[in-house]
Structures are given as structure tokens and as C-alpha cells.
Amino acid sequence: MPKLNDSVANATHGDTLETLLNHLFEVPPHSQHATQVMDDILAKLGQQLQCDRVFLYLRSPDAQIGRVPFCWRERSSVPIIYDPAWKPEDPALAKDDPMFAAALKAQPSIFVEDVETAGPEVLNRQFERQTFGHRALIHAHLCSEQTLWGILQACVFEKPRAWSQSDRQLTKQAVTQLMPFAISYVRSEPELATSR
């Protein structure tokens, strides 16, 4: 097996977000090293955004299946979101979840300060309560050429949260830098080889 670049092999929790994002492109997307780097990226994002949980949902636009292979939680009492296998997307989801519908249309990322006061044009309050349980969230769309490849979601649970301009800028930067990884991850997934 070829030796990994020393900078990748020695990636640590002390690296900056930018350094970690750069490491991500030096390793095969389905390798253990990529998983460790992605875990570190989500942890760094969670800390910088002061969130309780950050996860990355990836999808095959052709096969219309998806999964959450990466999730970071600030503490173990926060529910984990993780899908070990690819699952078909529910065709009703775009109708039931306005945020997913917006993502499918490659609309801008959504910053929700309070699930309890957001309008029905933004989100389905009941769906958010039952499925995720969060109080405030970032629903960041990883789109390329008007096609949705993934969603980066960061959230807090116990109280509303005003998202600052720096939070929005950090999210935009992360989405831009994670986009190529999302496409590479989906396209190199052995289970999806027949659906390309």
C-alpha cells in the first residue's frame, strides 16, 4: 500500500479548518484517513459555529439516494444522525420539507434562527421537531451546476440562535470547499457504480 503524504498521516485536531479541508483532497474519499479528516472538519466547524451538532448528508442526484456518513456532536447527549447505508429519498420529502425542496432547486443556503417562529414557507415545524429536534440550524446546500450533491447541517438544540455574518461566511467557505469532496465521494462509491 502506498505511503500517505506525511502531512495527511499527521493531521491532528490542532489543524486549522483550511488545513483540514486541504488534507481532505489528499486522501481517497472512502478511506479511513478521509473519515478522520472529515470528522475533524465537522468538529472544527461545530466549534467555530458554536453548534451542538454538524452533519454532512451526501446524495446521488442520478439515483436519488443519500446517506449521512459523517456527524459530529458536541456532547454525547445530542442525538447522532448517521446512515450506514444508502437509502432511497422519499419522493414526498420535497413536498413535506420546504428546506429540502429549496436545496433540490439549488437555492441559497438557509439560516434558521428559531424553528418555533420560522414560517411554513421556510420549514415544516412538525417535521423538524420529529426528525431532528433542533431549535436553530444552518441548512447549507452543496450544489454544482444547479444539482444537489449534499447538505451540510449545523444546529443548536436548546435555544434560538442568531447567525452572524461571520457564521454565514464560514458556512459559505465550507460549502465551497466541501463541494468537490461531495461529488468525488458519491462518484467513487462502489455501491453506486452502476448508477453513474
N, C-alpha and C positions, 0 to 999 in steps of 0.2 A: 504494500500500500504506500503511495507517495506521501512524503512528509509534508505536513501542512506548514504554511508560512508561519514563522515564529511569532509574528505579531498576532496572528489569529489564535494559535495554540496558547498564547499567553494572555488572551483577552481576559480582563478582570472586571469586577464590579466597580472599580475606580475609574474606568474609562469614561470619557465624555460621551454624550449621546451621538455626536457627529462621528467620533472614532468608532463607536459600536456599529453605527449604520454603515460605515465603510467596511468594517470587518465582515458584515453580512454578505457582501458581494465577493468575498474571497473564499467562500466555502460552498460546497454543493447544498442546494436548498433543503434537501431531505436528510442531511447529515446530523449527527449528534451535536457537532460544533455549531451548526446553524441554529439548532434548537436552543442551545445555551446562549448564543449571542442574541437571539430574538427574545429570550426570557429576560436578559439583561437590558435590552432596549425597552421592553414594556415596563420593567421595574423603574428604569431611569425616567421614562415618560410619566409614569404614575407619581413618582416623587416630585418631578418638576411641576406637574399639573396639580399636585396635592389631591390626588384621587384615591378612592378605595379599591378600584379595580380597573384594569385596562385589558381588553382582549382584541384579538385580530380574527375576524371572520373572513375566510377566503372562499371564492366560488369559481366554478367553471361556467362562464357565460354560455358556452355551447351546450353543455349537458344539463345546465340549470340545477346543479347540485352544489352543496357547500359544506363547510365544516369550520369549527373553531379549533385550530391546532395549538394556539398559544394564548395563555391567560396568566396575568399577574394579579395577585391580591395583596393588599397592604397588610392584612391580618387574616388569620385562618377562619374567623367568624364571618367573613364576607363570602357569599356563595360563589363557587367557581363555575365558570362557563367553559365547557370543553366538550368537543365531539371527537371521539377516537376514529370514527369512520365518516366517509362522505355520505350525505343524506340528500334526497331529492327536496328541492324547495317546494313548499306548499303553494300551489297556484293561487290560493286565496290570500296569501300573505301580502301581496301588493295592494289588495283591496282593504285588508284589515289593518295594515300598518302603514300610515302615511309616510313615515320616515324611510321605510324600505322602498316604497313607491318612488320617493324622491331620489333615492340612491340609484334605482334602476334607470331613472331618467337622466342620470349624471348631473343632477342639480347640486348646488353648493352644499358643503357640509353643514350640519345643523347643530347649534349650540342651545341646549335647553337649560334654562336656569332653574326651573321648577316644574316637574312633571305634573304637580297638582294644579297649576294655574295655566299651563300651556293649552292653547286652543286645539280643537279637534282637527283643524287643517294641518297642524304640526305633528300631533301624535295621538294615538289611541290610548288614553289613560288606563283603561282596564287591561289592555294587552301589556302595557309596560309594567303595571303592578304585578300581574300574574306571571309574566315571563322573566322579568329582570329584577323587579323590586327596588330599583334605584330611585333617587329623588331628583337628581340633576345629571345631565350627561352631555357628552360630545358624540355625535354620530357622524364620523368622518368618512367620506366616500372615496375609495381608491378606484378611480375611473381613468381609462385611457381610450381616446378616440370614441367618446360617448358610450363606453362599455364598462359596466361594473365588474371589477375583479375582487373586491373585498370591502370590508367596513372595519375601520378602527374605532372601537368604542371605549371611551373613558367615562367613569361615573363616580358619583358620591352617593351615599345612602341616607344619611340621617337628616340632612337639611338642604335647603336650596343653595345654589352656588352661582354667583355672578362670574362669567368667564371673561377675563381681562383681554386686552388687545395682545398682550404677550402670550397668553394661553392660545389664542387664535393663531398667532404667528407660528408658535411652536408646533401646533397641530398641522398647519399647512405645510411646514417644512417636513414633518414626519411623514405625512401622506405622500408628498412628492418623492421622498427618498425610499419609502417602502413600496411604492408602486411597481418598480421593476422586479423587486423580490416577489411580490404577489403573483405577477404574471409568470415568472420563472418557476415558482413553487407549483402553481397549477399546471403549467405546461409540462413539467417534468414528473408529475405524479404518475407512477406506474399504473394505478387503478384507472386513470383517465386516458391512457394511451390510445384506446380505441375510439374515444370521443373527439379527438382532435380534428 
